């Protein structure tokens, strides 16, 4: 009887540690993907302004692919760019968004 209690306790402990580990990986991946999306939006905005060669959405897609992300949407509105991307982690898909535009020069 005592051995069954010990086995169940260890199983519960292992499950809890696994859940905590997965939650940590999801949080870390969210921060990782948001950094790449921010960088892609800034790069696309720079391309739109002519500071970097290339097309804004293509440059953003290249930046995202270098981090293992997939470009979901890229919208150019005026002098700004809005990027949305996805990152797959095991069976979860994480999304991130960013926007960037030319600075106000007043």
The 8 nearest C-alpha neighbors of each residue, nearest first, counted from 0:
[[1, 3, 2, 4, 5, 6, 7, 8],
 [0, 2, 4, 3, 5, 6, 7, 8],
 [1, 3, 5, 4, 0, 6, 7, 8],
 [4, 2, 6, 0, 1, 5, 7, 8],
 [3, 5, 1, 7, 2, 6, 8, 0],
 [6, 4, 2, 8, 3, 7, 9, 1],
 [7, 5, 3, 9, 8, 4, 10, 2],
 [8, 6, 10, 4, 9, 5, 3, 11],
 [7, 9, 5, 11, 6, 10, 4, 12],
 [8, 10, 12, 6, 11, 7, 13, 5],
 [11, 9, 7, 13, 12, 8, 6, 14],
 [12, 10, 14, 8, 9, 13, 7, 15],
 [11, 13, 9, 15, 10, 14, 8, 16],
 [14, 12, 10, 16, 15, 11, 17, 9],
 [13, 15, 17, 11, 12, 16, 10, 18],
 [16, 14, 12, 18, 17, 13, 11, 19],
 [15, 17, 19, 13, 18, 14, 20, 12],
 [18, 16, 20, 14, 15, 19, 13, 21],
 [17, 19, 15, 21, 20, 16, 22, 14],
 [20, 18, 16, 22, 17, 21, 23, 15],
 [21, 19, 17, 23, 18, 22, 16, 24],
 [20, 22, 24, 18, 23, 19, 17, 25],
 [23, 21, 19, 25, 20, 24, 18, 26],
 [22, 24, 20, 26, 21, 25, 27, 19],
 [25, 23, 21, 27, 22, 26, 28, 20],
 [26, 24, 28, 22, 23, 27, 29, 21],
 [27, 25, 29, 23, 24, 28, 22, 30],
 [26, 28, 24, 30, 29, 25, 23, 31],
 [29, 27, 31, 25, 30, 26, 32, 24],
 [30, 28, 26, 32, 31, 27, 33, 25],
 [29, 31, 33, 27, 28, 32, 34, 26],
 [32, 30, 28, 34, 29, 33, 27, 35],
 [31, 33, 35, 29, 34, 30, 28, 36],
 [34, 32, 36, 30, 35, 95, 31, 29],
 [35, 33, 37, 31, 32, 36, 38, 30],
 [34, 36, 38, 32, 37, 33, 39, 63],
 [35, 37, 39, 33, 38, 34, 97, 40],
 [38, 36, 34, 40, 97, 35, 39, 33],
 [37, 39, 35, 41, 36, 40, 42, 34],
 [40, 38, 59, 36, 42, 37, 41, 62],
 [41, 39, 43, 37, 42, 38, 99, 98],
 [40, 42, 44, 38, 43, 39, 99, 45],
 [43, 41, 39, 45, 40, 44, 38, 46],
 [42, 44, 55, 46, 40, 45, 59, 41],
 [45, 43, 47, 41, 46, 42, 100, 80],
 [44, 46, 42, 50, 48, 43, 47, 51],
 [47, 45, 51, 43, 49, 55, 44, 48],
 [46, 48, 44, 45, 49, 55, 43, 54],
 [47, 49, 45, 46, 50, 44, 101, 78],
 [50, 48, 46, 51, 47, 45, 52, 53],
 [49, 51, 45, 48, 46, 52, 47, 44],
 [52, 50, 46, 49, 45, 53, 42, 48],
 [53, 51, 46, 49, 50, 54, 45, 58],
 [54, 52, 46, 55, 58, 51, 57, 49],
 [53, 55, 57, 56, 58, 46, 47, 52],
 [56, 54, 43, 46, 58, 57, 47, 59],
 [55, 57, 59, 58, 54, 73, 60, 43],
 [58, 56, 60, 59, 54, 55, 61, 53],
 [57, 59, 61, 55, 60, 56, 54, 43],
 [58, 60, 39, 56, 62, 57, 43, 61],
 [59, 61, 57, 63, 58, 62, 70, 64],
 [62, 60, 64, 58, 63, 59, 65, 57],
 [61, 63, 59, 65, 60, 64, 39, 58],
 [62, 64, 68, 60, 66, 65, 61, 35],
 [65, 63, 67, 61, 66, 68, 62, 60],
 [64, 66, 62, 63, 67, 61, 68, 60],
 [67, 65, 64, 63, 68, 35, 62, 32],
 [66, 68, 64, 65, 63, 69, 86, 87],
 [69, 67, 86, 63, 64, 66, 85, 84],
 [68, 70, 85, 84, 71, 64, 63, 86],
 [71, 69, 84, 60, 72, 83, 85, 68],
 [70, 72, 84, 83, 69, 85, 73, 82],
 [73, 71, 83, 82, 70, 74, 84, 81],
 [72, 74, 82, 81, 56, 83, 75, 71],
 [75, 73, 81, 80, 76, 72, 82, 56],
 [74, 76, 80, 79, 77, 81, 73, 78],
 [77, 75, 79, 78, 80, 74, 81, 100],
 [76, 78, 79, 75, 80, 100, 47, 101],
 [79, 77, 100, 76, 101, 80, 47, 75],
 [80, 78, 100, 76, 77, 99, 75, 44],
 [79, 81, 75, 99, 98, 74, 44, 76],
 [80, 82, 98, 74, 73, 97, 75, 40],
 [83, 81, 73, 97, 96, 72, 40, 98],
 [82, 84, 96, 72, 71, 95, 70, 73],
 [85, 83, 70, 71, 69, 95, 94, 96],
 [86, 84, 94, 69, 93, 68, 92, 95],
 [85, 87, 68, 93, 92, 94, 69, 88],
 [88, 86, 92, 91, 93, 89, 85, 90],
 [87, 89, 91, 90, 92, 86, 93, 25],
 [90, 88, 91, 87, 92, 25, 21, 86],
 [89, 91, 88, 92, 87, 93, 86, 25],
 [92, 90, 88, 89, 87, 93, 86, 25],
 [93, 91, 87, 86, 88, 85, 94, 90],
 [92, 94, 86, 85, 87, 91, 29, 95],
 [95, 93, 85, 84, 86, 92, 96, 83],
 [94, 96, 84, 33, 83, 85, 36, 32],
 [97, 95, 83, 82, 36, 84, 94, 98],
 [96, 98, 82, 37, 81, 36, 40, 83],
 [99, 97, 81, 80, 40, 82, 100, 96],
 [98, 100, 80, 40, 79, 41, 44, 81],
 [101, 99, 79, 44, 78, 80, 102, 98],
 [100, 102, 78, 103, 79, 44, 99, 48],
 [101, 103, 104, 100, 99, 105, 78, 79],
 [104, 102, 105, 101, 100, 78, 79, 99],
 [103, 105, 102, 101, 100, 78, 48, 79],
 [104, 103, 102, 101, 100, 78, 79, 48]]
